[in-house]
């Protein structure tokens, strides 16, 4: 029960700044670039390839 109460308090604390902005005081939303699933998977594959290459070089050096 204590963990549930702490989780609820954390959720409320995280959501409060988003709900506090009302009226003309709020900044205008900005456009952010979107990333497609294909580009995300390609980025992860490139990172995995670099990690595997470094791991293999270190394994062979020993």
PyMOL commands that set and color helices and strands:
alter all, ss='L'
color gray80, all
select helices_A, chain A and resi 2-20+23-25+37-61
alter helices_A, ss='H'
color red, helices_A
deselect
rebuild
show_as cartoon
